[in-house]
Amino acid sequence: MTAPQTALVIGGGIAGPVAATALTMAGIETAVYEARPADPAAANGIGGSLALEPNGLAALRIIGADDAVRASAIPIVRSSMSIASRPGREMPAPQGLPPRQLIDRGVLHGILGERARLAGVPIHHGKKLIGVEEGPDGVTANFADGSSASADVLIGADGVHSVVRGLIDPGAPSARYLNLLGFEGLVDDAHGVIDLVPGSMTFAFGKRAYYLYWKRPDGRIGWGVNLPSPQYFSLREARAVPVDEWLQTLRETYAGDSPGGWLAERTPSETLQAVGGLHIMPPVPHWYRGRMVLVGDAVHAPSNSTGQGASLAVESAIQLARCLRDLPDLPSAFATYERLRRTRVETIAARGARVSHAKAPGPVAQRMMRVMIPLMLKAMNIEKTLGEEQRYTIDWDAPADGVAMSPRSV
Ligand SMILES: Cc1cc2nc3c(=O)[nH]c(=O)nc-3n(C[C@H](O)[C@H](O)[C@H](O)COP(=O)(O)OP(=O)(O)OC[C@H]3O[C@@H](n4cnc5c(N)ncnc54)[C@H](O)[C@@H]3O)c2cc1C
């Protein structure tokens, strides 16, 4: 199997358009196939906000998408943590790094899709992958609408419930549901009831559930909810439940929390949206097989408490393109890609798994957290943990063959 000339990318979320743009820059003719319809109404409101860390922005710079993201995002310059309604305690951050950027997911998809189109990548919507056929000369993707497409390589950027992952290895693990459902709402705070400056975000461990809130430039408060729910709801199922029912549940859940109770009471139903169940991906034994390879959440979804899911997806997409550009054949390109990425993504996932346990604490665990978390924050070597995570950069111009790699890109 020689170096690829053409590629199919399955999934047009975050990793997909980034991989396609980088592959095109690398001289590989690439097209994206996305299951969602092209209808912009369907693309809007696809899932609230997400934060990109400095490392994610640095990776986006390689495809020239970082400025557009910054122009549409809220820079988060200060973060604090509040336990059991106590005043937020400022969270230490690595020194000298630019702020994380909070952006609407639909807007981010729009920016990345546009960037890919500008690079010459066709994006086909309404193309749900259902199977593949592999041959000595290429791989063919079959879609639910009866159409198909062929190329030298197929990249599974199809998210946490990836179909490609199962095609690579029918025994691959599935994503693990964290018993938490995500929601996001907006609250008017014209009288400044909540003492927050724009660009600050508070992570709050309430009596029964975790939430986070931030001040927007328009003066409103945005808040994100991690609602404990042993019952799993897909995004479609969660959105089929009348929003007032969810709002009632949120009001009961956060009733004893400040400002969680206030936020739940004042959230107008038209601003509340379900953003889906929260998952993590256990380590995936096989990242590739034959002409197929995985990228993004399909292969390494960490808990959302890391704030790194999207940033890691972007990094992996760029590194995969670099490896396919520089290595002489698919097996060596895929092996180099895995070597560059596996340790980093699994280390970050392990950090996230520890935090996720604290998101739906019982009363005893909550009392312990009040004591333990400030001590942990004090003892934590921020530079060693978050600093290393967030200073990661990729040297796009350096060959990916392991000879001339930038030290931080390993
Ligand atoms: C509530 C919530 C909050 C989050 N907050 C953050 C945050 O603040 N910061 C952060 O970094 N990350 C966050 N994440 C995680 C982040 O959203 C993911 O890590 C990121 O979206 C991964 O990008 P991806 O392209 O790999 O997958 P996705 O964004 O899921 O994109 C996958 C795409 O593939 C398409 N697809 C799926 N199956 C098929 C198929 N069979 N055929 C064709 N197309 C298909 C899907 O329609 C989708 O468009 C959050 C996640 C959730 C649920």
The ligand as an SDF file (V2000), in Angstrom:
LIG
                    3D

 53 58  0  0  0  0  0  0  0  0999 V2000
  -22.2270   18.6830   26.3710 C   0  0  0  0  0  0  0  0  0  0  0  0
  -20.8480   18.6150   25.7980 C   0  0  0  0  0  0  0  0  0  0  0  0
  -19.9680   19.6420   26.0830 C   0  0  0  0  0  0  0  0  0  0  0  0
  -18.6770   19.5980   25.5710 C   0  0  0  0  0  0  0  0  0  0  0  0
  -17.8370   20.6160   25.8680 N   0  0  0  0  0  0  0  0  0  0  0  0
  -16.5930   20.6000   25.3640 C   0  0  0  0  0  0  0  0  0  0  0  0
  -15.7010   21.6800   25.6180 C   0  0  0  0  0  0  0  0  0  0  0  0
  -16.0270   22.6610   26.2930 O   0  0  0  0  0  0  0  0  0  0  0  0
  -14.4520   21.6140   25.0920 N   0  0  0  0  0  0  0  0  0  0  0  0
  -14.0590   20.5620   24.3090 C   0  0  0  0  0  0  0  0  0  0  0  0
  -12.9120   20.5630   23.8490 O   0  0  0  0  0  0  0  0  0  0  0  0
  -14.8780   19.5480   24.0380 N   0  0  0  0  0  0  0  0  0  0  0  0
  -16.1300   19.5370   24.5490 C   0  0  0  0  0  0  0  0  0  0  0  0
  -16.9610   18.5000   24.2680 N   0  0  0  0  0  0  0  0  0  0  0  0
  -16.4720   17.4050   23.4300 C   0  0  0  0  0  0  0  0  0  0  0  0
  -16.4380   17.8060   21.9420 C   0  0  0  0  0  0  0  0  0  0  0  0
  -17.7210   18.1520   21.5350 O   0  0  0  0  0  0  0  0  0  0  0  0
  -15.9060   16.6630   21.1210 C   0  0  0  0  0  0  0  0  0  0  0  0
  -14.6650   16.2360   21.6260 O   0  0  0  0  0  0  0  0  0  0  0  0
  -15.7380   17.0640   19.6440 C   0  0  0  0  0  0  0  0  0  0  0  0
  -16.9730   17.4400   19.1100 O   0  0  0  0  0  0  0  0  0  0  0  0
  -15.1200   15.9260   18.8480 C   0  0  0  0  0  0  0  0  0  0  0  0
  -15.1270   16.2440   17.4760 O   0  0  0  0  0  0  0  0  0  0  0  0
  -15.3170   15.0910   16.3930 P   0  0  0  0  0  0  0  0  0  0  0  0
  -15.2670   15.7750   15.0760 O   0  0  0  0  0  0  0  0  0  0  0  0
  -14.3890   13.9790   16.6740 O   0  0  0  0  0  0  0  0  0  0  0  0
  -16.7740   14.5060   16.6380 O   0  0  0  0  0  0  0  0  0  0  0  0
  -18.1710   15.2420   16.4400 P   0  0  0  0  0  0  0  0  0  0  0  0
  -18.0660   16.6770   16.7130 O   0  0  0  0  0  0  0  0  0  0  0  0
  -19.1490   14.4420   17.2250 O   0  0  0  0  0  0  0  0  0  0  0  0
  -18.4690   15.0590   14.8890 O   0  0  0  0  0  0  0  0  0  0  0  0
  -18.7740   13.7950   14.3350 C   0  0  0  0  0  0  0  0  0  0  0  0
  -19.5700   14.0240   13.0600 C   0  0  0  0  0  0  0  0  0  0  0  0
  -19.7410   12.7800   12.3960 O   0  0  0  0  0  0  0  0  0  0  0  0
  -21.0650   12.6900   11.8870 C   0  0  0  0  0  0  0  0  0  0  0  0
  -21.3960   11.2580   11.7660 N   0  0  0  0  0  0  0  0  0  0  0  0
  -21.6460   10.3750   12.7670 C   0  0  0  0  0  0  0  0  0  0  0  0
  -21.8940    9.1580   12.2640 N   0  0  0  0  0  0  0  0  0  0  0  0
  -21.7990    9.2660   10.9050 C   0  0  0  0  0  0  0  0  0  0  0  0
  -21.9470    8.3390    9.8300 C   0  0  0  0  0  0  0  0  0  0  0  0
  -22.2700    7.0420   10.0510 N   0  0  0  0  0  0  0  0  0  0  0  0
  -21.7660    8.7860    8.5620 N   0  0  0  0  0  0  0  0  0  0  0  0
  -21.4510   10.1060    8.3160 C   0  0  0  0  0  0  0  0  0  0  0  0
  -21.3110   11.0140    9.3080 N   0  0  0  0  0  0  0  0  0  0  0  0
  -21.4720   10.6010   10.5850 C   0  0  0  0  0  0  0  0  0  0  0  0
  -21.8930   13.4130   12.9380 C   0  0  0  0  0  0  0  0  0  0  0  0
  -23.1390   13.8470   12.4210 O   0  0  0  0  0  0  0  0  0  0  0  0
  -20.9750   14.5710   13.3180 C   0  0  0  0  0  0  0  0  0  0  0  0
  -21.1870   15.7100   12.5340 O   0  0  0  0  0  0  0  0  0  0  0  0
  -18.2610   18.5050   24.7670 C   0  0  0  0  0  0  0  0  0  0  0  0
  -19.1500   17.4760   24.4760 C   0  0  0  0  0  0  0  0  0  0  0  0
  -20.4390   17.5270   24.9740 C   0  0  0  0  0  0  0  0  0  0  0  0
  -21.3940   16.4130   24.6590 C   0  0  0  0  0  0  0  0  0  0  0  0
  1  2  1  0
  2  3  1  0
  2 52  2  0
  3  4  2  0
  4  5  1  0
  4 50  1  0
  5  6  2  0
  6  7  1  0
  6 13  1  0
  7  8  2  0
  7  9  1  0
  9 10  1  0
 10 11  2  0
 10 12  1  0
 12 13  2  0
 13 14  1  0
 14 15  1  0
 14 50  1  0
 15 16  1  0
 16 17  1  0
 16 18  1  0
 18 19  1  0
 18 20  1  0
 20 21  1  0
 20 22  1  0
 22 23  1  0
 23 24  1  0
 24 25  2  0
 24 26  1  0
 24 27  1  0
 27 28  1  0
 28 29  2  0
 28 30  1  0
 28 31  1  0
 31 32  1  0
 32 33  1  0
 33 34  1  0
 33 48  1  0
 34 35  1  0
 35 36  1  0
 35 46  1  0
 36 37  1  0
 36 45  1  0
 37 38  2  0
 38 39  1  0
 39 40  1  0
 39 45  2  0
 40 41  1  0
 40 42  2  0
 42 43  1  0
 43 44  2  0
 44 45  1  0
 46 47  1  0
 46 48  1  0
 48 49  1  0
 50 51  2  0
 51 52  1  0
 52 53  1  0
M  END
$$$$
